[in-house]
Amino acid sequence: MTSISRRRLMFTATGLVAAAAAPRMAFAQAAAGPFKLDPLAYPANALEPHIDAKTMEIHHDRHHQAFVTNLNNFAKDNPQIAGKPVGEVLGNLGAVPDAIRTGVRNNMGGHANHTMFWQIMGPNGGKPEGALLAAIDSDLGGMEKLQADFNAAGGRVFGSGWVFVTVSKDGKLAIETRPNQDNPMMDGKRALLGNDVWEHAYYLNYQNRRADYLKAWWNTVNWKAVGERYAAAKAGTLDV
């Protein structure tokens, strides 16, 4: 091989590597601003076989990142949306300028929902205990009934949305659903835990079998984290 051919091959290979890296680099640059996407606290493959690594990577790195990028774009001309807690903005969407209200509702709701989602999952999630278990027993009829009712509610969501266990200011639990990226904070409540039933959350592994995904998802719940959220909700300090 001539030196010219070797040089051309080297430049071509370098170009291919750069092209492959370019989307992630551009994506990270577009995210600059007051809103941030925290990295996962566990490896992307940590929830397998229940949620596969590729789904986790696409869901976190692309879908969630898109909400953050859009919020940062809104914040360029409307810095007030980043100057208040997320719960305060979502709880008073009427105060958001008309021109960006729908965008803030969708993207800030998506950011809040997904931030919660990553936090309440993890490997070796244990079981609910203490005050949380007592609330599940008294308000939701115990773990078996909670899972059955939660899965049924998630299965009834038409199109895209979320199924939540919400917690009120007095610590009472309820199973509720929301369309699209709406969040319980829009109704003055907090999400104790929730499952994403948009197809991007499960389609690579489960295709149209949402019921199978909902059932398997319980194996990924980090009950220690959920217990901490419950305590924070009762103390009035739970953010998203």
C-alpha positions in Angstrom: 0.0 0.0 0.0 1.4 3.4 -0.9 1.8 6.2 1.6 -1.0 8.1 -0.1 -3.3 5.2 0.2 -2.4 4.7 3.8 -3.0 8.4 4.5 -6.4 8.3 2.7 -7.3 5.2 4.7 -6.3 6.9 8.0 -8.3 10.0 7.1 -11.3 7.9 6.1 -11.2 5.9 9.4 -10.8 9.1 11.4 -13.8 10.7 9.6 -15.9 7.7 10.3 -15.1 7.8 14.0 -15.7 11.5 14.1 -19.1 11.1 12.4 -20.1 8.4 14.8 -19.2 10.6 17.7 -20.7 13.7 16.3 -24.4 13.2 17.3 -23.5 12.6 21.0 -21.1 15.6 21.0 -23.7 17.9 19.4 -26.3 16.6 21.8 -24.2 17.4 24.8 -23.5 20.8 23.5 -27.1 21.6 22.9 -27.9 20.7 26.5 -25.9 23.7 27.9 -28.0 25.7 30.4 -29.5 25.7 33.9 -31.2 22.3 33.5 -29.0 19.2 33.8 -29.4 15.5 33.1 -27.8 13.5 36.0 -26.0 10.3 35.0 -27.6 7.0 36.0 -26.5 5.8 39.4 -26.1 2.3 38.1 -24.8 0.7 34.9 -27.3 0.7 32.0 -27.3 -3.2 32.0 -28.0 -3.3 35.8 -31.7 -3.9 35.4 -31.5 -6.8 32.9 -33.3 -9.0 32.0 -36.3 -6.9 33.0 -35.1 -3.7 31.1 -32.3 -4.1 28.6 -29.2 -1.9 28.4 -30.0 -0.5 25.0 -33.5 0.6 26.1 -31.9 2.3 29.1 -29.3 4.0 27.0 -31.8 5.3 24.5 -34.4 6.3 27.1 -31.9 8.1 29.4 -29.4 9.5 26.9 -31.7 10.5 24.1 -35.3 10.8 25.3 -34.6 12.4 28.7 -31.8 14.5 27.3 -34.3 15.9 24.7 -36.5 17.3 27.5 -33.5 18.9 29.2 -32.3 20.4 25.9 -35.7 21.8 25.1 -36.0 23.3 28.6 -32.6 25.0 28.3 -33.7 26.4 25.0 -36.8 27.9 26.6 -34.7 29.2 29.5 -32.6 31.3 27.1 -35.4 33.8 26.6 -37.4 32.9 29.8 -34.9 32.6 32.6 -37.7 32.7 35.2 -38.6 29.0 34.5 -35.2 28.0 35.9 -35.4 30.4 38.8 -38.0 28.5 40.7 -38.3 24.8 41.9 -39.7 22.5 39.3 -42.7 21.7 41.6 -43.5 25.3 41.8 -43.5 25.8 38.1 -45.5 22.7 37.3 -47.9 23.5 40.1 -48.7 26.9 38.6 -48.5 26.5 34.8 -50.9 29.3 34.4 -48.1 31.7 35.3 -45.9 30.5 32.5 -46.1 32.7 29.4 -48.7 31.4 26.8 -46.1 31.0 24.1 -44.1 28.4 26.0 -46.7 27.0 28.4 -47.3 23.8 26.4 -43.6 23.2 25.8 -42.8 23.7 29.5 -45.6 21.5 30.5 -44.4 18.7 28.3 -40.7 19.0 28.7 -40.5 20.0 32.4 -43.1 17.3 33.1 -40.9 14.8 31.2 -37.8 15.9 33.0 -39.5 15.5 36.4 -41.1 12.2 35.6 -37.8 10.7 34.3 -35.7 12.1 37.1 -38.0 10.3 39.5 -38.0 7.1 37.3 -34.2 6.6 37.3 -34.1 7.3 41.1 -36.7 4.7 42.1 -35.1 1.9 40.1 -31.9 -0.1 40.7 -30.6 -3.6 41.1 -31.3 -5.6 44.3 -34.1 -3.3 45.3 -35.2 -5.2 48.4 -38.8 -4.9 49.8 -40.9 -2.1 51.3 -40.7 -1.8 55.1 -41.5 0.4 58.0 -43.9 3.4 57.5 -43.9 2.8 53.7 -45.1 -0.8 54.0 -47.7 0.3 56.6 -49.1 2.9 54.2 -49.2 0.4 51.3 -51.1 -2.0 53.5 -53.6 0.6 54.8 -54.1 2.7 51.6 -53.6 0.3 48.8 -54.5 -3.1 50.3 -51.1 -4.6 50.5 -48.3 -5.3 48.0 -50.1 -7.9 45.9 -53.2 -5.7 45.4 -50.9 -2.7 44.7 -49.1 -4.4 42.0 -52.3 -5.8 40.4 -54.1 -2.5 40.5 -51.1 -0.5 39.3 -50.5 -2.9 36.4 -54.2 -2.7 35.4 -54.1 1.1 35.6 -51.0 1.2 33.5 -52.5 -1.1 30.9 -55.5 1.1 30.6 -53.5 4.2 29.7 -54.5 5.0 26.1 -51.5 5.9 24.0 -48.6 7.4 26.0 -48.5 8.3 29.6 -47.6 7.3 33.1 -49.0 5.3 36.0 -48.1 6.5 39.5 -48.4 5.9 43.1 -49.0 9.4 44.3 -48.6 10.7 47.9 -50.5 13.6 49.3 -49.3 16.1 51.8 -50.7 14.0 54.7 -48.9 10.9 53.4 -51.9 9.1 51.9 -51.2 6.9 48.8 -53.2 6.5 45.7 -52.8 4.9 42.2 -53.3 7.4 39.5 -52.5 7.8 35.8 -51.5 10.9 33.7 -51.4 11.3 30.0 -48.3 12.2 28.0 -45.7 13.7 30.4 -48.1 15.2 32.9 -46.9 15.0 36.5 -48.8 14.8 39.8 -47.2 18.1 40.9 -49.6 19.7 38.4 -52.3 18.7 40.8 -50.6 19.6 44.1 -49.4 16.0 44.7 -46.1 14.2 44.5 -45.1 11.0 42.7 -43.9 8.4 45.2 -43.1 6.0 42.3 -44.2 5.7 38.7 -43.8 3.7 35.6 -43.4 5.1 32.1 -45.8 3.4 29.7 -44.6 5.3 26.6 -43.5 2.7 24.1 -39.9 4.0 24.2 -39.7 2.6 27.7 -40.2 -1.0 26.7 -40.6 -1.6 22.9 -37.2 -3.0 22.1 -37.7 -5.9 24.5 -41.4 -6.3 24.8 -42.8 -4.9 21.5 -46.6 -4.5 22.1 -46.6 -6.6 25.3 -47.1 -3.7 27.7 -48.7 -6.1 30.3 -45.5 -8.2 30.4 -43.4 -5.1 30.8 -45.5 -3.7 33.7 -45.3 -7.1 35.5 -41.5 -7.4 35.0 -40.8 -3.8 36.0 -41.5 -4.5 39.7 -38.3 -6.4 39.8 -36.4 -3.2 39.2 -37.9 -1.1 42.0 -35.5 0.2 44.6 -37.6 0.1 47.7 -35.0 1.8 49.9 -35.2 4.8 47.5 -39.0 4.7 47.5 -39.0 4.7 51.3 -36.8 7.7 51.4 -39.1 9.5 49.0 -42.1 8.6 51.2 -40.3 10.1 54.3 -39.4 13.2 52.3 -43.0 13.6 51.0 -44.4 13.5 54.6 -41.8 16.0 55.7 -42.6 18.3 52.8 -39.1 18.1 51.3 -39.7 15.9 48.3 -38.7 17.7 45.1 -39.4 15.6 42.0 
